Amino acid sequence: MNEFFQIDPALELLAQRVEKEVCPVFASLEATAEYNQLKVIAAFQKNQVSESFFYGSTGYGYGDRGRDALDAIYAQIFGTEDALVRHNFVSGTHTLAAALFGMLRPGDILLSLTGNPYDTMEEVIGLRGEGQGSLKDFGVGYRQVELLPDGMPDLDAIGREAARPEVKVAYIQRSRGYSLRPSFSVELVGRMAQAAKRANPNVIVMVDNCYGEFSEKLEPTQVGADICAGSLIKNPGGGIAQTGGYIAGKRDLVHLCANRLTAPGIGREEGCSLNQSRGMYMGLFFAPTVVCSAIKTAVFAARLFESLGFSCFPKWDEPRTDLIQAVLLGSPEGMTAFCGGIQRGSAVDSFVVPEAWDMPGYGDKVIMAAGTFTAGASVELSADGPLREPYAVWMQGGLTYPSGKIGVLLAAQSMLEKGLAQIK
Ligand SMILES: *Cc1c(COP(=O)(O)O)cnc(C)c1O
């Protein structure tokens, strides 16, 4: 029996079997982490990072070497001409919105190549909500290419739709978001980019890279995407960055985004780093192994919950391209018990009981389990989902594998105790 947590002995036995079975998957994840760790160190070295870079500037922040070097490091890691890494991006949604508003002009069309966009992007585009200040409000049109019935991108339809001359940005969401469609590998992102550009050589291919960074050896910008963006309280912040986002891409595009984040004429030149640089550097250093821990947690969860008879997306042995593990629990009670268990395993806020609420930016009530050092950081173990059909939770994160594993075990334990799952 476990010394610190009450786990059913039958569940502990099952967990041991599961861990043996997932061993080869873990080995391949560790190989990716090692490659990416060296990639990050090499980028630090090329930019001659020294301790003085970690001290923040104040005021306008002119000539902040630490801030500028971090931009160059991200550009090297993502294989791009330029990058913009700022704590001033308040979230992933804000970062993506800054990039879209930076690049799109009235009369342009934003074309999603991957069906419905992530929930919070609907209000940015103007598909839902009051619409004030949305892309639509500024005269930017929106179209989407639906996914095929199996959830995969429709490369033929992408070619047809991208051919419209008004299509300025072709938008790819790599991770599944709150849906059960597959997350798209870097290789597949490359094929989508190619299909769009063949039809329309002027199109800008942009990738919502949230949750994808460092899960593979290559990033989307290394296979044909022009620009990508993501959040620092997800993968690339390594659980240490306290806030922020990044955009990496072609120089002229990153320039437009910087002008949107601050103001034309100011762009990237202003923006003091306060005391954020050290965490952003250290987080990036840790990111490859933190992402690995999170994906190992996801694989363990998938194998365990598949053994308990629940459908998991992706399946435990499918290739990974992000942190997300969806578990189909089938009922609101199941979601509540699962999230309660995850919360009980946390080092922070383990004593609170998650409840569904009306989160800003989302259309349905959402339940969230997150006992995190950084509020809302989903590279830390967390589980959430909107209370609607098909009653699935999307689980992600785990700064360390042992902490992720106990969270997953307690989620299963909590469901067993309430009679919502049985060990067969
Ligand atoms: C998390 C996420 C976002 C939005 O990021 P926030 O930081 O929650 O605003 C956008 N797209 C995808 C695919 C995400 O996973």
The ligand as a Tripos MOL2 file, in Angstrom:
@<TRIPOS>MOLECULE
LIG
   15    15     1     0     0
SMALL
NO_CHARGES

@<TRIPOS>ATOM
      1 C1         -4.9330   26.9580  -24.7040 C.3       1 LIG1
      2 C2         -5.2070   27.1260  -26.1420 C.ar      1 LIG1
      3 C3         -5.4850   28.3750  -26.6980 C.ar      1 LIG1
      4 C4         -5.6850   29.6090  -25.8760 C.3       1 LIG1
      5 O1         -4.7720   29.8540  -24.8790 O.3       1 LIG1
      6 P1         -5.2090   30.5700  -23.5110 P.3       1 LIG1
      7 O2         -3.8970   30.7890  -22.8640 O.co2     1 LIG1
      8 O3         -6.0950   29.6420  -22.7840 O.co2     1 LIG1
      9 O4         -5.8810   31.8320  -23.8830 O.co2     1 LIG1
     10 C5         -5.6700   28.4450  -28.0590 C.ar      1 LIG1
     11 N1         -5.6030   27.3510  -28.8270 N.ar      1 LIG1
     12 C6         -5.3480   26.1400  -28.3220 C.ar      1 LIG1
     13 C7         -5.3120   24.9590  -29.2310 C.3       1 LIG1
     14 C8         -5.1460   25.9820  -26.9710 C.ar      1 LIG1
     15 O5         -4.8960   24.7820  -26.4720 O.3       1 LIG1
@<TRIPOS>BOND
     1     1     2 1
     2     2     3 ar
     3     2    14 ar
     4     3     4 1
     5     3    10 ar
     6     4     5 1
     7     5     6 1
     8     6     7 2
     9     6     8 1
    10     6     9 1
    11    10    11 ar
    12    11    12 ar
    13    12    13 1
    14    12    14 ar
    15    14    15 1
@<TRIPOS>SUBSTRUCTURE
     1 LIG1         1 GROUP 0 **** ****
